[in-house]
Amino acid sequence: MRIVVIGQAAFGEQVLKRLLENGEEVVGASAPETPAGGRPDPLRALAEERGLPVCTTKDLKLDEVYQAYAALKPDINVMAFVTDILAERVLAGPSKGTIQYHPSLLPKHRGASAMNWAIAQGKKQTGLTIFWPDKGIDTGPVLLQKEVPIEPDDTLGSLYFGKLFPMGIDAIAEAVELVKNGKAPSVAQDESQATYEGLFEKENAMIDWQKPAQEVYDLVRGSNPQPGAHTIQRGRELSLFDCKLDTEPPRGLPGRVTGIDHDHFIVALNGGSLLVYRVQPEGSGKLTAAEYIAVGRINSGETLGE
């Protein structure tokens, strides 16, 4: 079965690597273009290293690029982290169609920021879906799904890299085997259960200290490492990462810094406290809380968000 891998970044690279290790017939790849003077995308770099033809994903809309892709005569496209919108002729072109990875249990959390939203909304379970994409946004029939718990202290980083990334590689390999053997399901999504959220961007990650403690903590977790939950301190933006929730009654009003320790500072919440271990001041790189404390950038008794 002739496969074209369409994707990017480490995930696309590892999907290609696994399929090659499994002895699959990968005949080409599509990845972002290499910026002038920059490093190639990891998927593109691996494909070129293995001598595979590579096209630029955003250019598949151009007839000459599409014709070069079509000349590979793929039986299936495997979409592994694709942010470009592909033309229907690309999706439907292969004899067996196209399959795609999505990091949620579709039809829940359609959209490009599925993991951020699931954590920020306090969900306790999510998963991944391999589906047959159509012209809608994450609306095609489901091939397979895998569930994972969202642990109380999971962040976007731990959920993705610790769970949905490695599980996704395995799931794509499993899906390819099912397609090859003619055993791949195609189950319509239940539209009555569908949710869609837009991109989880900086404006979605502003901390409202008056909200319940768990909601604030969920927002911080769902924003770590990107885009970073943020507040205002001394008139400048301060982003908070690597935090823990203490549910003991707070010793001050929400947003008040109630304690400074050697490796963290404590902010009162509405129903608990936030222990902060890593920050990023406006115009700076990320710092440990210990580094931030050492240079006198935060004091007990001041109020964040003002």
Residue frames as qw, qx, qy, qz and C-alpha x, y, z in Angstrom:
[[0.000, 0.889, 0.458, 0.000, 0.00, 0.00, 0.00],
 [0.457, 0.357, 0.012, 0.815, 1.59, 3.24, -1.21],
 [0.356, -0.786, -0.419, 0.282, 1.59, 5.90, 1.53],
 [0.279, 0.572, -0.063, 0.769, 2.22, 9.64, 1.52],
 [0.444, -0.542, -0.507, 0.502, 2.81, 11.18, 4.97],
 [0.077, 0.701, 0.155, 0.692, 1.55, 14.75, 5.29],
 [0.607, -0.710, -0.320, 0.156, 2.53, 16.53, 8.48],
 [0.221, 0.785, -0.277, 0.508, 5.17, 18.44, 10.37],
 [0.361, -0.705, 0.438, -0.425, 7.32, 18.75, 13.47],
 [0.147, -0.375, 0.896, -0.185, 8.42, 15.91, 15.73],
 [0.690, 0.165, 0.572, -0.412, 5.07, 14.14, 15.49],
 [0.749, 0.593, -0.108, -0.277, 5.16, 13.94, 11.70],
 [0.234, 0.642, -0.729, 0.031, 8.79, 12.85, 11.84],
 [0.333, -0.240, 0.865, -0.291, 8.05, 10.04, 14.29],
 [0.786, 0.340, 0.334, -0.393, 5.04, 8.84, 12.29],
 [0.637, 0.650, -0.383, -0.157, 7.22, 8.58, 9.18],
 [0.021, 0.537, -0.825, 0.176, 9.93, 6.82, 11.16],
 [0.580, -0.052, 0.721, -0.375, 7.48, 4.26, 12.59],
 [0.811, 0.464, 0.126, -0.333, 5.91, 3.49, 9.23],
 [0.491, 0.660, -0.567, -0.042, 9.32, 2.96, 7.68],
 [0.189, -0.404, 0.848, -0.286, 10.38, 0.74, 10.60],
 [0.698, 0.142, 0.575, -0.401, 7.20, -1.28, 10.09],
 [0.374, -0.030, 0.796, 0.475, 8.18, -1.89, 6.48],
 [0.421, 0.727, 0.464, -0.280, 5.35, 0.17, 5.02],
 [0.535, 0.325, 0.419, 0.658, 5.72, 1.44, 1.47],
 [0.042, -0.845, -0.179, 0.502, 6.06, 5.17, 2.04],
 [0.630, 0.434, 0.388, 0.514, 6.44, 6.81, -1.38],
 [0.230, 0.535, 0.057, 0.811, 6.59, 10.47, -0.40],
 [0.318, -0.543, -0.538, 0.561, 5.99, 13.17, 2.17],
 [0.077, 0.744, 0.242, 0.618, 4.58, 16.67, 2.43],
 [0.538, -0.506, -0.370, 0.564, 5.85, 19.15, 5.02],
 [0.005, 0.964, 0.087, -0.252, 6.34, 22.90, 5.60],
 [0.637, 0.669, -0.135, 0.358, 8.92, 24.63, 3.44],
 [0.698, -0.290, -0.188, 0.627, 12.35, 25.36, 4.86],
 [0.002, 0.983, 0.109, -0.148, 12.73, 29.06, 5.69],
 [0.558, 0.711, -0.232, 0.361, 15.63, 30.91, 4.10],
 [0.176, 0.583, -0.590, 0.530, 18.67, 30.29, 6.24],
 [0.640, -0.385, 0.384, -0.542, 16.64, 28.17, 8.65],
 [0.210, -0.203, 0.956, -0.035, 16.51, 24.53, 9.61],
 [0.448, -0.097, -0.677, -0.576, 14.18, 22.15, 7.76],
 [0.754, -0.298, 0.134, -0.570, 11.08, 20.82, 9.47],
 [0.422, -0.376, 0.819, -0.099, 11.89, 17.47, 11.15],
 [0.786, 0.324, 0.505, -0.152, 9.52, 15.53, 8.89],
 [0.579, 0.797, -0.148, -0.087, 11.01, 17.10, 5.79],
 [0.049, -0.735, 0.676, -0.018, 14.53, 16.45, 7.04],
 [0.597, -0.163, 0.780, -0.093, 13.86, 12.76, 7.68],
 [0.770, 0.527, 0.330, -0.143, 12.09, 12.29, 4.35],
 [0.422, 0.840, -0.335, -0.054, 14.97, 13.89, 2.47],
 [0.284, -0.585, 0.757, -0.061, 17.46, 11.82, 4.45],
 [0.653, 0.057, 0.751, -0.081, 15.61, 8.66, 3.38],
 [0.131, -0.121, 0.689, 0.703, 15.52, 9.78, -0.25],
 [0.229, 0.594, 0.767, -0.080, 11.76, 10.32, -0.41],
 [0.119, 0.478, 0.344, 0.800, 10.17, 12.93, -2.68],
 [0.179, -0.529, -0.551, 0.620, 8.95, 15.88, -0.58],
 [0.086, 0.615, 0.376, 0.688, 6.53, 18.65, -1.47],
 [0.023, 0.041, -0.399, 0.916, 5.53, 21.73, 0.48],
 [0.073, 0.463, 0.859, -0.208, 2.10, 21.30, 2.05],
 [0.186, 0.672, 0.268, -0.664, 0.77, 24.82, 1.49],
 [0.172, 0.468, -0.518, -0.695, 1.74, 24.51, -2.19],
 [0.280, 0.163, 0.941, 0.098, -0.41, 21.44, -2.81],
 [0.378, 0.704, 0.421, -0.430, -3.08, 23.87, -4.00],
 [0.192, 0.676, -0.437, -0.562, -0.85, 24.68, -7.00],
 [0.904, 0.331, -0.030, -0.270, -1.46, 22.49, -10.03],
 [0.559, 0.578, -0.583, 0.115, 2.20, 21.73, -10.67],
 [0.150, -0.403, 0.782, -0.451, 2.80, 20.67, -7.05],
 [0.775, 0.035, 0.398, -0.490, -0.42, 18.67, -6.95],
 [0.841, 0.438, -0.256, -0.192, 0.53, 16.86, -10.16],
 [0.308, 0.525, -0.748, 0.264, 3.92, 15.92, -8.70],
 [0.437, -0.207, 0.695, -0.532, 2.13, 14.59, -5.60],
 [0.845, 0.228, 0.171, -0.454, -0.46, 12.71, -7.70],
 [0.634, 0.536, -0.550, -0.096, 2.33, 11.14, -9.77],
 [0.115, -0.402, 0.845, -0.334, 3.35, 9.25, -6.62],
 [0.634, -0.135, -0.629, -0.429, 0.08, 7.29, -7.03],
 [0.140, -0.232, 0.752, -0.601, -0.64, 7.08, -3.29],
 [0.394, -0.352, -0.828, -0.186, -3.12, 4.53, -2.02],
 [0.444, -0.776, -0.442, 0.070, -3.54, 6.55, 1.18],
 [0.148, 0.661, -0.264, 0.686, -2.52, 9.83, 2.77],
 [0.614, -0.476, -0.525, 0.348, -1.55, 9.78, 6.44],
 [0.008, 0.797, -0.013, 0.603, -2.04, 13.23, 8.00],
 [0.712, -0.361, -0.413, 0.438, 0.17, 13.64, 11.07],
 [0.274, -0.672, -0.179, 0.665, -0.17, 17.17, 12.51],
 [0.311, 0.379, 0.478, 0.729, -1.38, 19.25, 9.57],
 [0.036, -0.577, -0.366, 0.729, -2.29, 22.91, 10.05],
 [0.144, 0.211, -0.441, -0.860, -2.86, 23.78, 6.38],
 [0.687, 0.346, 0.411, -0.490, -6.30, 23.29, 4.85],
 [0.266, -0.168, 0.823, 0.473, -5.99, 20.73, 2.06],
 [0.496, 0.209, -0.334, -0.774, -8.02, 20.72, -1.13],
 [0.841, 0.025, 0.359, -0.404, -10.67, 18.04, -1.47],
 [0.811, 0.488, -0.307, -0.101, -8.82, 16.59, -4.45],
 [0.191, 0.533, -0.762, 0.315, -5.86, 15.85, -2.17],
 [0.513, -0.206, 0.649, -0.523, -8.02, 14.23, 0.51],
 [0.840, 0.247, 0.319, -0.363, -10.01, 12.13, -1.97],
 [0.453, 0.671, -0.516, -0.280, -7.25, 11.46, -4.47],
 [0.051, -0.359, 0.931, -0.046, -5.71, 8.25, -3.06],
 [0.512, -0.102, -0.750, -0.405, -7.53, 5.02, -3.84],
 [0.503, -0.391, -0.739, 0.219, -8.10, 4.34, -0.14],
 [0.233, -0.901, -0.264, -0.255, -8.57, 7.97, 0.90],
 [0.216, 0.560, -0.418, 0.682, -6.94, 9.91, 3.73],
 [0.655, -0.568, -0.481, 0.130, -6.66, 9.32, 7.46],
 [0.101, 0.686, -0.219, 0.686, -5.87, 11.97, 10.06],
 [0.497, -0.250, -0.647, 0.522, -4.83, 12.18, 13.72],
 [0.206, -0.687, -0.065, -0.694, -6.71, 14.48, 16.10],
 [0.297, 0.100, -0.751, 0.582, -5.94, 14.82, 19.84],
 [0.451, -0.066, 0.404, -0.793, -9.49, 14.55, 21.22],
 [0.280, 0.243, 0.928, -0.040, -12.38, 12.12, 21.30],
 [0.240, 0.041, -0.363, -0.899, -14.26, 13.46, 18.31],
 [0.239, 0.725, 0.292, 0.575, -16.81, 14.93, 17.95],
 [0.449, -0.849, -0.156, 0.229, -15.75, 16.60, 21.22],
 [0.352, -0.750, 0.255, 0.498, -13.21, 19.42, 20.94],
 [0.677, 0.547, 0.302, 0.389, -13.01, 19.90, 17.22],
 [0.081, 0.986, -0.090, 0.110, -10.46, 22.56, 16.30],
 [0.626, 0.542, -0.414, 0.378, -6.73, 23.17, 16.47],
 [0.029, -0.506, 0.585, -0.633, -6.47, 23.70, 20.26],
 [0.766, -0.300, -0.472, -0.316, -8.33, 20.61, 21.44],
 [0.682, -0.143, -0.569, 0.437, -5.91, 19.76, 24.25],
 [0.093, 0.188, -0.283, 0.936, -5.73, 23.29, 25.67],
 [0.508, -0.302, -0.135, -0.795, -9.50, 23.54, 25.90],
 [0.780, -0.248, -0.566, -0.103, -10.03, 20.10, 27.40],
 [0.540, -0.122, -0.533, 0.640, -7.67, 20.90, 30.29],
 [0.007, -0.144, 0.150, -0.978, -8.78, 24.51, 30.75],
 [0.595, -0.293, -0.278, -0.695, -12.41, 23.36, 30.91],
 [0.457, -0.391, 0.642, -0.476, -11.56, 20.95, 33.71],
 [0.890, 0.133, -0.289, -0.327, -12.23, 17.75, 31.75],
 [0.606, -0.507, 0.603, -0.112, -11.03, 14.56, 33.37],
 [0.712, 0.066, 0.663, 0.220, -10.79, 12.47, 30.22],
 [0.431, 0.704, -0.251, -0.505, -9.80, 12.95, 26.62],
 [0.798, 0.006, 0.572, 0.187, -8.08, 10.87, 23.99],
 [0.003, -0.432, 0.548, 0.716, -7.28, 10.72, 20.31],
 [0.739, 0.469, 0.392, -0.284, -9.14, 9.97, 17.13],
 [0.201, -0.202, 0.703, 0.652, -7.95, 8.65, 13.79],
 [0.502, 0.581, 0.490, -0.413, -10.59, 9.67, 11.29],
 [0.488, 0.356, 0.577, 0.550, -11.34, 10.05, 7.58],
 [0.039, -0.478, -0.122, 0.869, -11.19, 13.85, 7.00],
 [0.353, 0.664, 0.596, 0.281, -13.68, 15.59, 4.75],
 [0.252, 0.570, 0.125, 0.772, -14.16, 19.24, 3.81],
 [0.472, -0.823, -0.166, -0.269, -15.38, 20.12, 7.32],
 [0.040, 0.663, -0.594, 0.454, -13.22, 20.85, 10.37],
 [0.069, -0.217, 0.913, -0.338, -12.60, 17.50, 12.11],
 [0.665, 0.104, 0.210, -0.709, -15.98, 16.23, 10.93],
 [0.578, 0.291, -0.674, -0.357, -15.18, 13.05, 9.00],
 [0.916, -0.237, -0.222, -0.234, -16.07, 9.46, 9.99],
 [0.431, -0.687, 0.564, -0.156, -14.09, 7.82, 12.80],
 [0.696, 0.327, -0.639, -0.028, -11.68, 4.96, 12.15],
 [0.704, -0.267, -0.583, 0.307, -10.48, 4.39, 15.75],
 [0.227, -0.821, 0.133, -0.507, -10.26, 6.14, 19.10],
 [0.641, -0.060, -0.604, 0.470, -8.16, 5.77, 22.25],
 [0.391, -0.858, -0.167, -0.288, -9.03, 7.25, 25.65],
 [0.534, 0.136, -0.496, 0.671, -6.69, 8.71, 28.27],
 [0.370, -0.792, -0.433, 0.217, -7.35, 10.30, 31.67],
 [0.195, 0.723, -0.156, 0.645, -6.44, 13.92, 32.30],
 [0.607, -0.307, -0.563, 0.470, -4.77, 13.70, 35.69],
 [0.241, -0.897, -0.327, 0.174, -5.33, 16.48, 38.25],
 [0.311, -0.765, 0.226, 0.517, -1.88, 17.98, 37.62],
 [0.641, 0.293, 0.510, 0.493, -1.56, 17.30, 33.89],
 [0.053, 0.669, -0.114, -0.733, -0.51, 20.26, 31.77],
 [0.693, 0.650, -0.092, -0.298, -0.76, 20.70, 28.03],
 [0.229, 0.666, -0.709, -0.041, 2.86, 19.54, 27.86],
 [0.309, -0.238, 0.898, -0.206, 2.46, 16.41, 29.96],
 [0.724, 0.351, 0.446, -0.391, -0.80, 15.42, 28.27],
 [0.666, 0.680, -0.202, -0.232, 0.64, 15.70, 24.79],
 [0.327, 0.633, -0.700, 0.056, 4.23, 14.55, 25.15],
 [0.266, -0.295, 0.854, -0.335, 3.57, 12.02, 27.90],
 [0.558, 0.241, 0.730, -0.314, 0.37, 10.51, 26.51],
 [0.644, 0.643, 0.282, -0.305, -1.18, 11.62, 23.23],
 [0.258, 0.745, -0.544, -0.287, 2.07, 11.90, 21.26],
 [0.099, -0.317, 0.940, 0.082, 3.35, 8.33, 21.81],
 [0.509, 0.310, 0.749, -0.288, -0.18, 6.90, 21.75],
 [0.523, 0.711, 0.012, -0.470, -0.80, 8.74, 18.48],
 [0.164, 0.558, -0.757, -0.299, 2.20, 7.14, 16.79],
 [0.248, -0.009, 0.964, -0.091, 0.91, 3.71, 17.80],
 [0.502, 0.513, 0.533, -0.447, -2.65, 4.54, 16.73],
 [0.450, 0.685, -0.293, -0.492, -1.61, 5.71, 13.26],
 [0.069, 0.372, -0.908, -0.178, 0.43, 2.54, 12.76],
 [0.345, 0.212, 0.875, -0.266, -2.58, 0.49, 13.86],
 [0.510, 0.629, 0.240, -0.535, -4.90, 2.42, 11.56],
 [0.312, 0.600, -0.590, -0.441, -2.61, 1.93, 8.57],
 [0.089, -0.132, 0.987, 0.024, -2.60, -1.82, 9.22],
 [0.432, 0.423, 0.685, -0.406, -6.41, -1.85, 9.38],
 [0.476, 0.686, -0.098, -0.542, -6.69, 0.05, 6.10],
 [0.152, 0.494, -0.799, -0.307, -4.16, -2.23, 4.42],
 [0.098, 0.032, 0.993, -0.064, -6.10, -5.31, 5.51],
 [0.308, -0.311, -0.576, -0.691, -9.46, -3.90, 4.48],
 [0.447, -0.482, -0.732, 0.182, -10.70, -3.83, 8.08],
 [0.157, -0.009, -0.238, 0.959, -10.78, -0.09, 8.79],
 [0.044, 0.671, 0.705, -0.225, -14.09, 1.16, 10.25],
 [0.060, 0.234, 0.199, 0.950, -15.81, 4.35, 9.08],
 [0.207, -0.596, -0.743, 0.223, -18.28, 5.43, 11.76],
 [0.036, 0.716, 0.234, 0.656, -20.18, 8.72, 11.38],
 [0.180, 0.044, -0.514, 0.837, -19.63, 11.21, 14.19],
 [0.161, -0.677, -0.712, 0.098, -22.61, 11.95, 16.43],
 [0.167, 0.500, 0.104, 0.843, -23.32, 15.60, 15.64],
 [0.500, -0.756, -0.280, -0.316, -25.53, 15.95, 18.73],
 [0.768, -0.538, -0.076, 0.337, -22.36, 15.55, 20.84],
 [0.631, 0.422, 0.048, 0.649, -20.15, 17.86, 18.79],
 [0.275, -0.898, -0.077, 0.336, -18.23, 20.78, 20.26],
 [0.641, 0.499, 0.060, 0.579, -15.89, 23.19, 18.52],
 [0.362, -0.844, -0.047, 0.393, -13.50, 25.71, 20.02],
 [0.480, 0.852, -0.142, 0.154, -11.33, 28.20, 18.18],
 [0.621, 0.367, -0.442, 0.532, -7.64, 28.68, 18.69],
 [0.619, -0.711, -0.246, 0.225, -6.60, 28.91, 22.35],
 [0.474, 0.584, -0.081, 0.653, -4.68, 32.15, 22.19],
 [0.314, 0.112, -0.461, 0.822, -3.21, 34.67, 24.56],
 [0.355, -0.302, 0.028, -0.884, -6.49, 36.45, 25.16],
 [0.802, -0.285, -0.426, -0.307, -8.00, 33.16, 26.35],
 [0.754, -0.080, -0.506, 0.411, -5.27, 32.76, 28.96],
 [0.036, -0.532, 0.266, -0.803, -5.73, 35.91, 31.06],
 [0.354, -0.233, -0.829, 0.364, -6.20, 34.94, 34.72],
 [0.399, -0.609, -0.137, -0.672, -9.31, 36.17, 36.52],
 [0.195, 0.216, -0.789, 0.541, -8.30, 35.85, 40.16],
 [0.515, -0.103, 0.334, -0.782, -11.94, 36.04, 41.29],
 [0.790, 0.077, -0.463, -0.394, -12.83, 32.74, 39.65],
 [0.894, -0.404, 0.137, -0.135, -12.88, 29.53, 41.73],
 [0.376, -0.664, 0.620, 0.183, -9.47, 28.10, 42.59],
 [0.699, 0.067, 0.688, 0.184, -9.88, 24.99, 40.43],
 [0.559, 0.781, 0.275, 0.051, -10.84, 27.05, 37.38],
 [0.022, 0.930, -0.354, -0.102, -7.74, 29.22, 37.75],
 [0.508, -0.443, 0.721, 0.161, -5.54, 26.17, 38.13],
 [0.719, 0.370, 0.579, 0.104, -7.13, 24.46, 35.11],
 [0.405, 0.914, 0.014, -0.025, -6.45, 27.57, 33.02],
 [0.187, -0.796, 0.562, 0.127, -2.80, 27.60, 34.09],
 [0.637, -0.142, 0.747, 0.129, -2.43, 23.89, 33.29],
 [0.657, 0.573, 0.486, 0.062, -4.15, 24.23, 29.92],
 [0.291, 0.952, -0.097, -0.003, -1.86, 27.12, 28.98],
 [0.367, -0.717, 0.583, 0.108, 1.44, 25.44, 29.93],
 [0.491, -0.330, 0.075, 0.803, 3.69, 25.65, 27.95],
 [0.043, 0.067, 0.374, 0.924, 1.69, 27.65, 25.38],
 [0.337, 0.744, 0.005, 0.577, 0.39, 30.34, 25.34],
 [0.367, 0.019, -0.530, 0.764, 1.05, 30.79, 29.08],
 [0.282, -0.803, -0.522, -0.050, -1.57, 31.93, 31.58],
 [0.389, 0.246, -0.143, 0.876, -0.83, 35.54, 32.45],
 [0.284, -0.826, -0.445, 0.196, -1.65, 38.34, 34.83],
 [0.226, 0.818, -0.093, 0.522, -0.50, 41.89, 35.52],
 [0.704, -0.522, -0.234, 0.421, 2.17, 42.59, 38.11],
 [0.333, -0.603, 0.050, 0.723, 3.44, 46.11, 38.76],
 [0.372, 0.736, -0.044, -0.564, 1.95, 47.25, 35.45],
 [0.264, 0.497, -0.738, -0.374, 3.66, 44.58, 33.37],
 [0.897, 0.034, -0.246, -0.365, 2.57, 41.19, 32.13],
 [0.219, -0.459, 0.843, -0.175, 3.66, 38.12, 34.08],
 [0.797, 0.083, -0.465, -0.377, 3.03, 34.61, 32.74],
 [0.553, -0.436, 0.628, -0.330, 2.78, 31.69, 35.14],
 [0.708, 0.241, -0.636, -0.193, 3.86, 28.12, 34.40],
 [0.565, 0.058, -0.761, 0.312, 4.67, 25.05, 36.55],
 [0.362, -0.405, 0.295, -0.786, 2.20, 25.62, 39.37],
 [0.295, -0.197, -0.926, 0.125, 0.48, 23.48, 41.98],
 [0.442, -0.551, -0.233, -0.669, -2.89, 23.90, 43.66],
 [0.162, -0.024, -0.791, 0.590, -3.23, 23.98, 47.43],
 [0.354, -0.533, -0.590, -0.493, -6.86, 23.58, 48.50],
 [0.385, -0.423, -0.572, 0.588, -6.30, 24.73, 52.09],
 [0.018, 0.930, 0.363, -0.052, -8.16, 27.97, 52.92],
 [0.508, 0.535, -0.043, 0.674, -6.18, 30.95, 51.61],
 [0.456, -0.508, -0.354, 0.639, -4.64, 33.60, 53.85],
 [0.041, -0.388, 0.084, 0.917, -5.62, 36.57, 51.73],
 [0.582, 0.593, 0.205, -0.518, -7.90, 37.90, 49.04],
 [0.833, 0.347, 0.373, 0.216, -7.70, 36.34, 45.53],
 [0.536, 0.758, -0.031, 0.369, -4.59, 37.52, 43.69],
 [0.308, -0.882, 0.315, -0.168, -2.69, 38.49, 46.85],
 [0.627, 0.370, -0.625, 0.280, 0.86, 37.10, 47.20],
 [0.700, -0.647, 0.006, -0.304, 0.67, 35.49, 50.63],
 [0.775, -0.508, 0.337, 0.164, 4.06, 33.84, 50.92],
 [0.473, 0.743, -0.471, -0.033, 7.56, 33.58, 49.49],
 [0.901, -0.312, 0.283, 0.104, 9.56, 30.37, 49.75],
 [0.367, -0.554, 0.548, 0.508, 12.99, 29.52, 48.38],
 [0.219, -0.026, 0.809, 0.545, 11.68, 27.89, 45.21],
 [0.035, -0.549, -0.715, -0.431, 8.12, 29.24, 44.83],
 [0.139, -0.029, 0.292, -0.946, 5.72, 31.96, 45.80],
 [0.035, 0.426, 0.894, -0.135, 2.10, 31.59, 46.88],
 [0.204, -0.125, -0.204, -0.949, -0.90, 33.44, 45.48],
 [0.349, 0.225, 0.713, -0.565, -4.29, 33.36, 47.22],
 [0.181, -0.162, -0.740, -0.627, -7.20, 32.00, 45.21],
 [0.609, -0.188, 0.057, -0.769, -10.94, 31.91, 45.69],
 [0.949, -0.149, 0.027, -0.276, -10.95, 28.63, 47.63],
 [0.933, -0.084, 0.066, 0.343, -7.25, 27.76, 47.79],
 [0.175, -0.843, 0.326, 0.390, -3.78, 28.95, 46.83],
 [0.818, 0.561, -0.082, 0.101, -1.57, 28.72, 43.76],
 [0.627, -0.579, 0.355, 0.382, 2.05, 27.69, 44.30],
 [0.585, 0.805, -0.080, -0.059, 4.09, 29.16, 41.45],
 [0.788, -0.358, 0.343, 0.366, 7.42, 27.57, 40.44],
 [0.475, 0.039, 0.461, 0.749, 8.16, 29.09, 37.02],
 [0.204, 0.831, 0.301, -0.421, 7.32, 32.47, 35.46],
 [0.527, 0.284, 0.356, 0.717, 8.00, 34.58, 32.42],
 [0.049, -0.693, -0.210, 0.688, 8.12, 38.34, 32.95],
 [0.522, 0.826, 0.203, -0.060, 7.21, 40.57, 30.03],
 [0.337, 0.879, -0.335, 0.031, 10.20, 41.00, 27.73],
 [0.250, -0.587, 0.762, -0.108, 12.17, 38.14, 29.32],
 [0.536, 0.112, -0.819, -0.171, 12.69, 34.43, 28.99],
 [0.787, -0.474, -0.323, -0.230, 11.27, 31.94, 31.46],
 [0.071, 0.538, -0.639, 0.545, 12.71, 32.01, 34.96],
 [0.488, -0.310, -0.790, 0.203, 12.37, 29.73, 37.93],
 [0.377, -0.856, -0.264, -0.235, 10.43, 31.32, 40.77],
 [0.720, -0.499, -0.058, 0.478, 13.64, 31.13, 42.79],
 [0.474, 0.151, 0.214, 0.841, 15.41, 33.32, 40.22],
 [0.082, -0.699, -0.359, -0.613, 12.52, 35.76, 40.15],
 [0.593, -0.769, -0.237, 0.034, 12.43, 35.97, 43.93],
 [0.733, -0.259, -0.021, 0.629, 16.21, 36.37, 44.19],
 [0.317, 0.246, 0.182, 0.898, 16.23, 39.57, 42.14],
 [0.016, 0.342, 0.472, -0.812, 13.44, 41.07, 44.24],
 [0.172, -0.103, -0.533, -0.822, 10.83, 41.06, 41.51],
 [0.563, -0.468, -0.522, -0.438, 8.00, 39.89, 43.76],
 [0.004, 0.264, -0.633, 0.728, 7.12, 40.52, 47.39],
 [0.200, -0.430, -0.865, 0.166, 4.71, 39.06, 49.88],
 [0.014, 0.587, 0.448, -0.674, 1.65, 41.27, 50.25],
 [0.171, 0.319, -0.348, -0.865, 1.44, 42.63, 46.72],
 [0.644, 0.391, 0.547, -0.365, -1.62, 41.90, 44.59],
 [0.247, -0.060, 0.742, 0.621, -1.49, 40.46, 41.08],
 [0.169, 0.576, 0.755, 0.266, -3.93, 41.50, 38.40],
 [0.064, -0.903, -0.296, 0.305, -3.92, 45.19, 39.27]]
